[in-house]
Amino acid sequence: MPSPGLREFQENLTARLSPWHRSFQFWIRAAEIYTGYKVCQFRVRFEKDAEKREAMWERQHELAADKMYSLCSELGGLFLKAAQILGKPDLAPAAWVRRLVTLCDKAPATPIEVVHGILEKELGQSFTAIFESFDSEPVGSASIAQVQHPGVQQLMTIDIHNLQAFVLFLQKTDLKFDLFSLTKEVEKQVGYEFDFLREAEAMERIRHSFHANNKKVPVLVPRVIRGMVTRKVLIMEFINGIPIMNLGNEIAKRGIDPRGKIAAVAKLKILKHLTLAYGQMILRDGFFHADPHPGNILICKESEVALLDYGQVKQLPDDLRLGYAHLILALADKDPSRATQSYKELGIETLSTCADGEKELFELALKMFDTKLPPGVTMISPFSDSSSLNQVAVQSFPEELYSVLRTMQLLRGLSVGMGINYSCAEQWRPIAEEALFRAGKLKVGDLKAQKCGFWRRIFRRKREYD
């Protein structure tokens, strides 16, 4: 057994070398994935047969998916978040989705003894005094800050700085999109996940808003257990439901055809509830759940939807909230000119490389900020070969809007997975009009949503405020 002095030296040495080792692991794996795609890109140029080219790309996607899975699962931390974002059919190849989706809520958990220790220290009571019963098997384990993953904050800083350097490289070589601002927003947001007091406050704020503004809430928000919250511990009510990723299997278990009319009605109801909730949070309140991935969505009885994990929430400044409301109306009206003006309002700077830049800009807006797919299209990605990004370079993108963009990608990913094609912009039109009307940005004569319902909401809220 080493002496105390030697043991302390070894621990200090390990602590000093750990960031370098982690960075080395990231760059080796990232370089391997990137190089694989560049080699494939070079090889397919010499293959004339379209089917063979497609097979070459599919093989490359399979190889890269395995490497990406290893990177995310073994390094953990920020890369678990990357898996949650990329594990959706509209952002990544199918091979990636099949591999990464399993990491949404099944990341390795910390031993239960460590969890016990944290709870007792934070709440000042013995474990048996706090709980009558406790399931040692976590329901899900993917959040970077939950008690199953203590000590991860230092790793996140290392990961973000490495990712920012890699993104800057990609912007100079392959992508025409300001992804560096995205990493800056991620850096800001993940820091919030380490304060459960803030999360509890956000959860209660959103929960209260849904109950105050709806006869029936669009989504369920867990209730915080008072007196059981500290900066490192958050205890809330348990909501019984199934992960949205398992919805198809659950429908089949009940003897219902997952592709039949009954299932389609249930799926559409779920999507509309979730979309309505985000429309109200983003456009009406400007304060919204900013960590949308399938692991945070449960389906409860009668197709009710529960939204979990409020570690990342976003407060949109009013100018961006109202600018986004203008963009929603432009998308709903299919108005390229108004969309172009909305981009300027939002501070999105673009550079067109084609003759009809306004049309391409509108197409890009649809792909980024609406959920409806064009006729005959089953999947779109902002980074595909046919993307409008090849015609319109996004030189500057407000950091605050990336959380909105993630939400759009989640909603479209769910609609693609469920086989339902619908427009969130059309559903959000009344909410956007109401937000602009209340801010004095829209006149009564400009309202296109059903006016009776609009005025009913106005008068109801006026009575509440009075």
N, C-alpha and C positions, 0 to 999 in steps of 0.2 A: 504494500500500500504506500503510495507516495506521501511524502511529508506535507504538512499544511502549507509550507512555503512553496513547494514545488507545485502542489495542486492549484494554489492561487495564481502562480505564474502561468500554468497551463490554461486556466480559465481566462486570464487576461489576454493571452496570446490568441486563443480561439475567438474571443470577442473582437480583437483587432483584425483578424484575418477573415472573419465571417463575411463582412460586406464585399471584400475583394473576391472571395470564393463565389458568392451569390451572383455578383456582376459577371464573373467569368462564365458561370453556368448559363446565364441569360444570353450573353453575346454569342457563345458557341452554338447554342440551339437556334437562336434567331437567324444567325448567319447560315446555318444549315438549311433552314426552311426557305429563306430568301433565295439562296443559291440554287436550290432545287427547282424553284419556279422559274428563275432566269434561264437555267439550262433547258428546261422544258419549253420555254418560250422560244428559245433559239432553235431547238430541234424540230418543232412543229412547222417551222417555216419551210422545211425541206420535204414535208409530207403533203402530197397533193390530195390524197383521199380524205374527205371530210370525216367519215366515220372513224378512220384510224387516228386522225387528229383529236377527235373527241375522246377516244379511248386513251390516248396518251395523257390528256389533261386529267381524265378521271383517275388514272393510275397515280398521277402526281398528287391529286387531291387526297387520295387514300394514304399515301406515304406521309404527306404533310400533316394530315389529321392525327396520325399516330404520334408524330413528333410534337405537335401542338398540345395534345392531350398529356403527354409526359411532362412537358414544360409546365403546364398549368397545375397538374395534380401534384407534382413533386416540389415545385417551388412555392405553390400556394400564394397567400397574400393577395396582391393586386391581380395576379394572373387568374385567380378564381373569378374575379369580377370580369376579366377579359373573356373567360369561358362562358359566363352568363350572357354577355353581350353578343358574342359571336355564335352562340349555339342556337341561332334562329335562321329559318330558311331564306330570309330575304337579304341577309348580310354575308353569309358564308356558303361555300359549296356544300352540297348534300352530305358528302363524306365527313366534313367538319362538324356539321350539325349532329349527325348520328353519334359521333364520338364525344363532342363537348357537352351535349345536353345532359349527360349523366352526371356532370359536375355541378348542376344547378343547385342541388340540395343534398348531395351525398359526399361532401368533402370529408376528409379524416377529422375525427373529433378528438379533443384532449381527454385524457383519463378522468373518470368521474371524481377521483380523489382531489384533483386540482380544482374542479368545479366546486366541490364541497368547501374547500379552503377559502376560495374567493367569496362565496356566499356568506360564510360565517364571519369573515373579517369585515365585509362591507355592511352587513345587517346587524352585527353585534349580538348575535344569538347563536345557540348551538343549532346544528342542522336539523336535528329531530324536533326542536322547538318551533322551527319555521314551517316545516312541512309535515302533514300527516302521512303522505306517501310521495314518492319521487321515482320517476322512471329513469333509470340510468342510461337507457338507450335514447339518444337525441332524436326528436321527430325529424329534424333537418339540421344540417351543419354546413352552412356556406357563408354566413355573414362574417366579415373580417374582424368584427369587434366583439361578437358574442362571447360569453364566458368560456366557450369551448376552445377559443383561440387567443389566449392571453399572450402578451409580448410581441404582437405582430406589427405594432406601430413603426418600429425602427425599420423593419423589412419593407414596409410600404414606401418609405422615403427613398430607399435604395432603388426599389422597383420603378418608381415614378421617374426618377432622374435618368435611369437607363432607358426607359420607354420614350422619354422626351428626346433623347439623343437619337434613338432609332427612327422616330417619327420625322425629325428634321432631315434625316438622311433620305427617307422615303419621299418627302415633299420635293427634294431637290432632284430625285431620279425618276420617280414613277407616278406620283399622285399630284393632281392639280386641286388639292383641297387643303385648307388650313386645319390640319389635324393637331398642330402644336397647341392651339387654343383649347382643343378638347382635353389634352393631357393636363393643361393648367387648371381647367375646371374640375377634372377628376382629382387632382392634387388638393384642391380646395374642399371638395365634397367629402373625400374619404377621411379627412381630418375630423369632420363632424361625427363620424361613426364611433368615436371613442368617448363620447359623452352621452350616457344614457339619460341624464336629466334633460338634456336638450331633446332627445328623441321622444321621451314621455310627453313633454310639453307640445311638440309638434303633432304627436298622435292625438292628443286630446283636442287640439285646435282644429284639426281636420275632421275629427269625429263630430265635434260640436257643430261645425259648419254644415256638414251633411244633414244632421238632424234638424238644424234651424231652417234650412232652405228647401226641404223635400218632405212631402207627406210620407213617402217611403224612400229610405236611403238607397242610392244606387249600388253602393258596396258597403260591406260590414268592416268596421275598424275595431280592433281589439280594445277593450277597456283596460286602462292602467289600474293596477292594484295599489291604492294609496298606502303610503308608509313603507312600501317595498321597492323603492327606487333610490339608487345612488348613482354616482357618476359611472360606476363600473357594473352595476346590476340593474336589470329592468325585469320586473315580474308583471305579467299581464294575464288577462283571461284567455282560456284555451278555446279556440274556435274549431269545431269539428268539421272537417271537409276533406276533399281529395285534391291533390295537386292538379292543376289544369292540364299538365302534361299527360296525366293518366285518364283524362276524360273519355277518350275513345274506348279504352279498355273497359272502363266502368259502365259505359252505355251498352257495350256488347255483353257484359256479364248479366245485365238485366234483361237480356233477350231482345234488345232493340237493335235494329240495323243502324250501325254508325253512319251510314251514308243515306239513310232514308229520311222521309219528311219529318218524322217526330224528332229525330236527332238534330236535323237542320234547324227546326224551330227553337229547340233548347240552346243550341250553339249561338244562334243569332241573338237570343235574349241575353246570353252571357256577354257577348261582345258589346251589345248596346249598353248594358249596365256599366261595364268597365269604361267604355268610351265616354258615356255621360259623366261618370265620376271625374275623369281626367279633364273633360271640357270645363266642368264647373271649377275644379281646382285651379287650372291654368288661366282661363279667361275671366272668370268672375272674381276669384280670390287672389290670383297671382301667387299663391302659396301651394305647392303641390309635392306629392310623393315623387321623388326623383331617382328611384332605384327600381325601375320596372323590368323585371325578368320573370320567366314562368315560375321559378321557385318561390316567388312572393305572392302567388295568386292561388287561392283555394276555391273550389266549387262546393257549395253547401246544398242543403235540401232545397227543392223547388228552384233549382238553377240560380240560387243566390250566390253572389261573389264576395269573397273576403280578400282584402288587400293587406298584406303583412309587411313588416320591416320598414320603419320610418327613420332609420339611421341617416338616410340621405333625403333631405327635403330641400326645396328651392324656393326662394322668394324672388319673383320677377319684378324688376322696377316697372313702374306704371307705364313709362314710355315704351318699353318692350312688350308689355302685356297688351297695350292698345295697338301697337304696331302689328303684333301677331294677330290680333282680332281683325285688322284690316286685311291681312294676308289670307286669313280664313275665308272672308267674304269674297276676295278675288278668286280663290280656288273654287268656291261653291258656284260662283257666277261664270267661271271659265273666262276670266278677264286678264289676259297677259299684261296689258298696260298697267292695270291697277296692281298686279303682282310685282311688276318692276318697281313701281313707286313704293310699295310696301317693303321691298328689299332695302331701299334707301333709308326708309324710316327705321328699319331694324339695324342698320349699320352693317349690312352684309355687302362687302365689296367684291365685285366680279369683273372678269375680263373676258369678253367674247372673242372667239376665234373663227366665227362663222358669219354668213351673210345675215341670217335671221336670228340675231342674238336674243331678241325679246321672246320669240317662240321657244328657243332652247332654254331660256331662263325660266319660263313658265313650266316647261316639262320637268326641269330640275326641281322646281318648287313642289310640283305634284309628287315627285318621287321621295322628296325629303319630308314634306309636311302634310301629306294626305295618305289615306290607306287604300284608296280604290286603285285597282289595276286596270291598265288600258285593255281594250277589247282583244281577246285572243292571247293575252299574256298571263302566265301562271305564276311568274316570280320576277321581281325586279331588284336590282342591287345598284346603289349609287356608284359602285366601283367596277361594274361590268364593262365589257368592250363597247357595248351599245349605249353606255351611260352618257347623259348630257354633260357630265364632267369632262368628256373629251372635247366638247365644244365651248363650254363655259368654265373657266377656271375660277374657283372660289378663293380669292386672295386673303380675305379677312372675314372671320365669322365670330360674332360675339360669344364669349365663353358662356354667358348665362343661358344661351339658347340651345346648348348641347343637351341639356337635360330634357328639353322639349323634343329635340330630334330623337333622342333615345326612346322617348315615349311613343313617338310616331312609328319607329321601327318595331317596337314591341307590339303595338296594336295591329300593324300590317302583318307581322310574323304570325300572330295568332289567327288572323283572318285567313292567311294563306294556308296555315296548318289545318284549319277547320273547313277549308273549301268554300268560304263565304266571301263574296266581293262586295264591299260597301264603302261609302265615303264618310269619313269622320267629319270632313269639312261641311258636308251637307247637314249632318246631325248637329254640329256645333253652331250653325248659322244663328239660331235664336239667341244663344248665349253670347256670341260675338256681338250681335246687334245690341243686345241689352247693355253689354259692357261699354260700347262706344256711345250709346245714347246717354247713359248715366254720366259719362265723362264729357258730354257736350260735343262729341265728335260726329254725331249722326243726328239728323233731323227726323221728325215723325214721318215726313213724306218719303224718306229714303228707306224706311223699314220694309223688308220683303217677307219676313217670317210671319206666321199667323198672328195678326195683331191682337186678337181677342186674348189669346194665351199670354202674349207679351204684357198687355196692360193689366191682366189679372195678377201676374207676378209683381209688376210695379206697385199696384195698389196694396197687395198683401204685404210686401216689404215695407211700404210706407206706414202701414198700420203697426207693423212690428217696431219700427224705429220710433213712431210717435208714442 
